[in-house]
């Protein structure tokens, strides 16, 4: 993985984490937290979507949407665990 790929990976994670935080109100983790939430969300969506037979496509925008959906799932799960 080159430095350019790592930078894109971090930017996509940050955008996806921020978007997920906006969609799931009450969760603001800051820049580093948003990056982590976005990256973990991308892994969740990368595991879940193929299992469901769902595909968004390729490209940066699709990667952001993909990671955002996974991050929203992650934040909802965190909310459920905190309430229990």
C-alpha positions, 0 to 999 in steps of 0.5 A: 500500500503506497502513501497515496492509498493510505491518504485516500483510505484515511480521507474516506474514513474521515468523511464516512465517519463524519457523515455517519455521526450526522445521520446518527445524532448524538455521536461526535467522536472528533477527527480521529474518532470519525476516521476510526468509525469510518474505517471500521464501518468500511470493514463491516460493510465489506463483510456484510454487503457481499454476504447479502449479495449487495454491491454499490459499485466502484470509485471514491463516492461508492467507497464513501457511501459503502463506509458510511452505511457500515459506520451507521450500522456500527454507531447504531450497535454502539447505541444499543450496547450503551442502552443495555 
